[in-house]
Amino acid sequence: MSELRDLYEEVILDHNRRPRNYPKNPPGANRHAHGFNPLCGDEIRVHLKVEDGVIVDAGFEGAGCAISTASASLMTQAVMGRRVAEAEDLFRAVHGALTDESGKLQASPERLGKLSVLAGVKEYPMRVKCATLAWHTMRAALASEGETVTTE
Amino acid sequence: MSATAQASARAVQPPYDVARLRGDFPALHQSVRGKPLVYLDNGATTQKPRDVIDAEAQFYEHDCANVHRGVHALSERATRAFDEARAAVKRFLNAASTRETVFVRGTTEAINLVAQSYGRPRLREGDEILISELEHHANIVPWQLVCQQTGARLRVVPITDEGEIRQDEYLRLLGPQTRLVAVAHVSNALGTVNPVKSMIEAAHGQGVPVLVDGAQSVPHTRIDVQDLGCDFYAFSGHKVYGPTGIGVLYGREALLEAMPPYQGGGEMIRRVTFTETTYAPLPLKFEAGTPHVAGAIGLHAALDYVNAVGLDRIAAHERALLEHATAALSEVPGLRIIGTARLKASLISFVLDGVHPHDVGTILDHEGVAVRAGHHCAMPVMEHFGVPATTRASFGLYNTLQEVDALVNGLRKAREVFAR
């Protein structure tokens, strides 16, 4: 059985207490999306500044639980400085690891680094959407869908 | 424990034998994440007593047949059991006749039925439907739909910061253009018990019929629809220790008689030709298709169970739980109770400083304590109190004071985790 500390581990609590790139809408941001989890009412806005195919700045706004806030904070750090295609890859890796039984996230900690802490959420199926909301929203922003994405 | 909490603890001693009652509910006796289950999500659904489970099993094992159709023995037994279930519902609500008790899937379907069969043919532009700010989405959205269809307007009576419907505003909004009032008996998000009897009197004074959403009241208090004077009353079986998928719409016979069917199909007809169809008498006119026979039989068993325990004794027991929980939760640092109406059913919504309700819910789950975390399908209520969500503990007839204490200990743990 998983321990509560595996979910609410130090990195998560730290990013919940002091979310990075929050609240922030970087000057010159040109990719935006609004994410919404209808199950709990959590909302998030993700803002990205993309130049020559590279995410040069990122920020988010909104309110959510510790898992969604920490995940959003970690996400902004993780995508900053990456090429759009790399951020897409990261989305797939995180999303796959949280929703897929094969557990790729644990299998490739070197690839995901600090994001591995999100793996604890897998033991709590009802909370997976909390962790993926920011990532879905980031991807929607990149695609410039410009509309609300939901976790449903 | 405070003095108030101790006093309330003494108030709930025998003859109410909680331990014995708990023995009737198989699902209560299990461990969750290595801890004994503490089930405090009764506002979402209740656990089922052995009688209910057995009644459904008995139907499927021995009497399974369609109703009001076959002439064979099984169909006769099924039909008798189904009709007896309806009679039990009629007695439970003190309806005047079984023609007034329609089986539906639940409260949501009951309200949609009234919106579409009562509201839609009558409503015109300029007409108004009056609801309150504390309604569950099931008593908001069906009215929005019928307003879109007819051009009628939805008016909303605001609530106070204690979570009570503002009666002055209710009387102000109740006017010659009001065609129907739809109001919860008990708020699922706040626990407020609304003064529906006086609200009905006021509406009737203007010739306006009233629908009462009874989903959260039926498990906690004795209902007498004739005494209340309501025109429609809706409830769900699963919140009163019965099966999911079965519920009841009570409607005054004259109103139901004048309403067109909600759905078409078998069971609801008297005679069908390609040029004309005449409908079955009440209540079958509103029960198209094969009904949820097993569910109705299970609901009958649930109502018998609740009656045997005694709704007045259940109410007294739950009042003691509520008082104890209110006192104990008030002592948790950083905890704020949302919904402080003078009269409340046995549920408490709250927020904990610095800990999101979803995180509270997960940490409590780790302690074996099941609560609801979220907006409780009452987003306008959350908006009123300026919170995205709350944690809600809702008590049932089988909960104990020790379980309330387990909740409080879990909340202290949540604070510890987030103070790290």
Chai-1 contact restraints between the chains, C-beta under 6 A:
chainA,res_idxA,chainB,res_idxB,connection_type,confidence,min_distance_angstrom,max_distance_angstrom,comment,restraint_id
A,L4,B,H366,contact,1.0,0.0,6.0,A-B,restraint_1
A,Y8,B,V417,contact,1.0,0.0,6.0,A-B,restraint_2
A,L13,B,R420,contact,1.0,0.0,6.0,A-B,restraint_3
A,C40,B,H358,contact,1.0,0.0,6.0,A-B,restraint_4
A,C40,B,G374,contact,1.0,0.0,6.0,A-B,restraint_5
A,C40,B,A389,contact,1.0,0.0,6.0,A-B,restraint_6
A,G41,B,H375,contact,1.0,0.0,6.0,A-B,restraint_7
A,G41,B,P388,contact,1.0,0.0,6.0,A-B,restraint_8
A,G41,B,A389,contact,1.0,0.0,6.0,A-B,restraint_9
A,A63,B,P388,contact,1.0,0.0,6.0,A-B,restraint_10
A,C65,B,H356,contact,1.0,0.0,6.0,A-B,restraint_11
A,C65,B,H358,contact,1.0,0.0,6.0,A-B,restraint_12
A,C65,B,D359,contact,1.0,0.0,6.0,A-B,restraint_13
A,A66,B,D359,contact,1.0,0.0,6.0,A-B,restraint_14
